[in-house]
Amino acid sequence: MTQAILDAVQQAMTSPWIYLALFALAMLDGFFPVVPAETSVITAGVFAASTGAPDVAAVIAVAALGAFVGDHVSYAIGRSANGRLRRGGRGDRAFTWARRALAERGGLVLVAARYIPGGRTACTLTMGAVAYPRRSFALFDAVAAVSWAVYSVLIGYVGGAAFEHDPLRGLLLGLGIALSVTAVAETVRYVRRRRAAGAPGREPALAVSDD
């Protein structure tokens, strides 16, 4: 059964349609985060190392492009729904937090949010809602999308290279590395939030643009 699944996955990875599929998954993940985009890209990296297909550079390119397009769709959704996002207790608190984070750290928040579970979509929606300048958004999103694509493919590639003749173990290693990185990032974020919880703060003004 396991071998049959691996054979099916390998056949899919050697198909020229894999690049279109990875693009679509990365794009959809921008505004529909239950889509397993990162897992698919990591899997492609595993098979690229263990079987030579798909092509690593092409996987990075289509994953980054798909993520970039998906983030802009999410930004547009946030831009059109800004009034609804502002209303309500929880939504208003999230909106206030996003304004403060963007004012303090600028577009770098978008790069960091890429590696926080659920953070990517929340950040892009909110940046659209606060009318963060499109040109600046596109610049920082390009950095975020490319770094995410390289990171995901390399994690899979490391797993595939470590278990060249056993793609399943390579995939498990790659996913384990990704989960470990996420766990460490979440722990650091939790500790920093706890330390800052009692500290007085103010909400800096955020310049927005209709550009």
C-alpha positions as CSV (number, residue, x, y, z in Angstrom):
1,M,0.0,0.0,0.0
2,T,2.7,2.4,1.0
3,Q,4.8,1.6,-2.1
4,A,1.7,2.1,-4.3
5,I,1.3,5.6,-2.8
6,L,4.9,6.4,-3.3
7,D,4.8,5.3,-6.9
8,A,1.7,7.5,-7.5
9,V,3.4,10.5,-5.8
10,Q,6.6,9.9,-7.8
11,Q,4.6,9.7,-11.0
12,A,2.9,13.0,-10.2
13,M,6.3,14.6,-9.4
14,T,7.7,13.6,-12.8
15,S,4.7,15.0,-14.7
16,P,5.1,18.4,-16.4
17,W,1.8,19.3,-14.7
18,I,3.5,19.3,-11.3
19,Y,4.7,22.9,-11.8
20,L,1.2,24.1,-12.5
21,A,-0.2,22.2,-9.5
22,L,2.5,23.7,-7.2
23,F,1.7,27.2,-8.5
24,A,-2.0,26.7,-7.9
25,L,-1.5,25.3,-4.4
26,A,0.9,28.1,-3.4
27,M,-1.5,30.7,-4.8
28,L,-4.6,29.3,-3.1
29,D,-2.8,29.0,0.2
30,G,-2.5,32.8,0.2
31,F,-6.3,33.3,0.9
32,F,-7.4,29.7,1.7
33,P,-4.8,28.5,4.2
34,V,-6.0,24.9,4.6
35,V,-4.4,24.1,1.2
36,P,-1.2,22.0,1.9
37,A,1.1,24.2,-0.2
38,E,4.2,24.0,2.0
39,T,3.9,20.2,2.3
40,S,3.6,19.9,-1.4
41,V,6.7,22.1,-2.0
42,I,8.7,20.1,0.6
43,T,7.6,16.9,-1.1
44,A,8.8,18.2,-4.4
45,G,12.2,19.0,-2.8
46,V,12.4,15.5,-1.5
47,F,11.8,13.9,-4.8
48,A,14.1,16.4,-6.6
49,A,17.0,15.1,-4.4
50,S,16.1,11.4,-4.4
51,T,15.0,11.0,-8.1
52,G,16.2,14.1,-9.9
53,A,12.6,15.3,-10.7
54,P,11.1,17.8,-10.6
55,D,13.7,20.5,-11.3
56,V,14.7,22.4,-8.1
57,A,15.0,25.8,-9.7
58,A,11.6,25.4,-11.5
59,V,9.9,24.4,-8.2
60,I,11.3,27.4,-6.4
61,A,10.2,29.7,-9.2
62,V,6.6,28.4,-9.5
63,A,6.1,28.2,-5.7
64,A,7.4,31.7,-5.2
65,L,5.3,33.1,-8.1
66,G,2.2,31.3,-6.8
67,A,2.7,32.6,-3.3
68,F,3.2,36.1,-4.6
69,V,0.0,36.1,-6.6
70,G,-2.0,34.5,-3.8
71,D,-0.8,37.2,-1.3
72,H,-2.0,39.9,-3.7
73,V,-5.4,38.3,-3.9
74,S,-5.5,38.2,-0.1
75,Y,-4.4,41.9,0.0
76,A,-7.2,42.8,-2.4
77,I,-9.8,41.0,-0.3
78,G,-8.6,42.9,2.7
79,R,-8.7,46.2,0.8
80,S,-12.3,45.6,-0.2
81,A,-13.4,44.4,3.2
82,N,-11.6,46.8,5.4
83,G,-14.8,48.1,7.1
84,R,-16.0,44.6,8.0
85,L,-12.5,43.7,9.4
86,R,-12.5,46.8,11.6
87,R,-15.9,46.0,13.2
88,G,-16.2,43.7,16.2
89,G,-14.2,43.2,19.4
90,R,-11.7,40.6,18.2
91,G,-11.4,42.0,14.7
92,D,-10.8,45.5,16.0
93,R,-8.1,44.2,18.4
94,A,-6.4,42.4,15.5
95,F,-6.7,45.5,13.3
96,T,-5.1,47.6,16.1
97,W,-2.3,45.1,16.6
98,A,-1.6,45.0,12.9
99,R,-1.4,48.8,12.6
100,R,1.0,48.9,15.6
101,A,3.2,46.1,14.2
102,L,3.3,47.7,10.7
103,A,4.1,51.1,12.1
104,E,7.0,49.7,14.2
105,R,8.4,47.1,11.8
106,G,7.0,48.0,8.4
107,G,6.8,45.5,5.7
108,L,9.2,43.2,7.5
109,V,6.2,41.9,9.4
110,L,5.0,40.3,6.2
111,V,8.3,38.4,5.8
112,A,8.2,37.2,9.4
113,A,4.5,36.3,9.2
114,R,5.3,33.9,6.4
115,Y,6.7,31.4,8.9
116,I,3.9,31.8,11.5
117,P,1.0,29.4,11.2
118,G,-1.9,31.4,9.9
119,G,0.2,34.5,10.0
120,R,0.6,34.9,6.2
121,T,-3.1,35.3,5.4
122,A,-3.9,37.4,8.5
123,C,-1.1,39.7,7.7
124,T,-1.9,40.2,4.0
125,L,-5.6,40.7,4.7
126,T,-4.8,43.3,7.3
127,M,-2.2,45.1,5.2
128,G,-4.9,45.4,2.6
129,A,-7.4,46.6,5.2
130,V,-5.1,49.4,6.4
131,A,-4.3,50.4,2.8
132,Y,-0.6,49.6,3.1
133,P,1.0,51.0,-0.1
134,R,0.9,48.5,-2.9
135,R,4.4,49.1,-4.1
136,S,5.9,48.5,-0.7
137,F,3.7,45.5,-0.2
138,A,4.8,44.0,-3.5
139,L,8.5,44.5,-2.6
140,F,8.3,42.9,0.8
141,D,6.0,40.2,-0.5
142,A,8.5,39.3,-3.2
143,V,11.2,38.8,-0.5
144,A,8.8,36.8,1.6
145,A,7.6,34.6,-1.3
146,V,11.1,33.8,-2.6
147,S,12.5,33.1,0.9
148,W,9.6,30.8,1.7
149,A,10.0,28.9,-1.6
150,V,13.7,28.5,-1.1
151,Y,13.3,27.5,2.5
152,S,10.6,24.9,1.8
153,V,12.4,23.3,-1.2
154,L,15.7,23.1,0.6
155,I,14.1,21.4,3.6
156,G,12.7,18.8,1.4
157,Y,16.0,18.5,-0.6
158,V,17.9,17.9,2.6
159,G,15.5,15.1,3.6
160,G,15.7,13.6,0.1
161,A,19.5,13.7,0.1
162,A,19.7,12.2,3.5
163,F,17.5,9.2,2.5
164,E,18.2,9.1,-1.2
165,H,16.7,5.6,-1.7
166,D,13.8,6.1,0.7
167,P,11.7,9.1,-0.2
168,L,9.2,8.4,2.6
169,R,11.8,8.8,5.3
170,G,13.2,11.8,3.4
171,L,9.7,13.4,3.5
172,L,9.2,12.6,7.2
173,L,12.6,14.2,7.9
174,G,11.8,17.3,5.9
175,L,8.4,17.7,7.5
176,G,10.0,17.1,10.9
177,I,12.5,19.9,10.3
178,A,9.7,22.3,9.2
179,L,7.6,21.5,12.3
180,S,10.7,22.0,14.5
181,V,11.4,25.4,13.0
182,T,7.8,26.4,13.4
183,A,7.7,25.2,17.0
184,V,10.9,27.2,17.9
185,A,9.5,30.3,16.2
186,E,6.2,30.0,18.0
187,T,8.0,29.5,21.4
188,V,10.1,32.6,20.9
189,R,7.1,34.6,19.8
190,Y,5.1,33.4,22.9
191,V,8.0,34.3,25.3
192,R,8.4,37.7,23.8
193,R,4.6,38.4,24.0
194,R,4.6,37.4,27.6
195,R,7.5,39.6,28.4
196,A,5.9,42.6,26.6
197,A,2.4,41.9,28.0
198,G,2.9,44.0,31.2
199,A,5.0,46.7,29.5
200,P,3.2,50.0,28.8
201,G,3.0,50.8,25.1
202,R,1.5,53.2,22.7
203,E,0.1,52.7,19.2
204,P,2.2,54.7,16.7
205,A,0.5,56.3,13.8
206,L,0.6,54.4,10.5
207,A,0.7,56.3,7.3
208,V,-1.5,54.7,4.7
209,S,-1.9,55.3,1.1
210,D,-4.6,54.8,-1.5
211,D,-1.8,54.0,-4.1
